[in-house]
């Protein structure tokens, strides 16, 4: 049997007590592992021979990644073969930060965990298969650091990213938004899309179109070619295509309608403050 504990990164110490790894062989004379109640949640990445949980329904095979909650009685896990585990031991409030839904369903039992980034499981598995438990523990630690940043700052990130695009009226590169947020482009795009249900590109186009619409409504006689370049379009064709997508009309058709509306009001309104 091989067992080793690791102190978590200082940014995780408030949430994670430690990380640990285990390699243990079970056989016919030693198939049951009793997990006794304690004060922690355990997030296990279990590779090799899998664990089975003894429940009222009998033995139930556990997923490769699962959370053990706060127990009121011993938990019986069964295995036949060699298990290779990488685990994070959370304080109760720490587990809630990372896996709020799973914490609710793991009380007195286990709960399977699904990660947004499925690659993490495969990457840790590869390191474990090589026998590089130190690297596997570090990889899990790094993943938890990323998750903690997302859990704490995602809402602020959305506000910062959307606010920056809004202030710039959609006329900036998406890469500039990511740089301003001090996050990777991929991360900003994913968080904004998940939280708002719209891509940063689409949101940026909305903001820019709104400014174009205001500009042409105020001055329907504006030079359309100059307007296209003023608002960051590559060429007139691109400008017309995007404008038609938002309105169903070309810019010139839109301006013609605005002129007609203005003419109507000029003739029929005696006093307008």
Secondary structure, 3 states (H helix, E strand, C coil): CEEEEECCCCCCCCCEEEEEEEEEEEECCECEEEECCCCEEEEEEEEECCCEEEECCEEEECCCEEEECCCCCCEEEECCEEEEEEEEEEEHHHHHHHCHHHHHHCCCCEEECCCCCCHHHHHHHHHHHCCCHHHHHHHHHHHHHHHHHHHHHHHHHHHHHHHHHHHCCCCCCHHHHHHHHCCCHHHHHHHHHHHHCCCHHHHHHHHHHHHHHHHHHHCCCCCHHHHHHHCCCCCHHHHHHHHHHHHCCCHHHHHHHHHHHHHHHHHHCCCCC
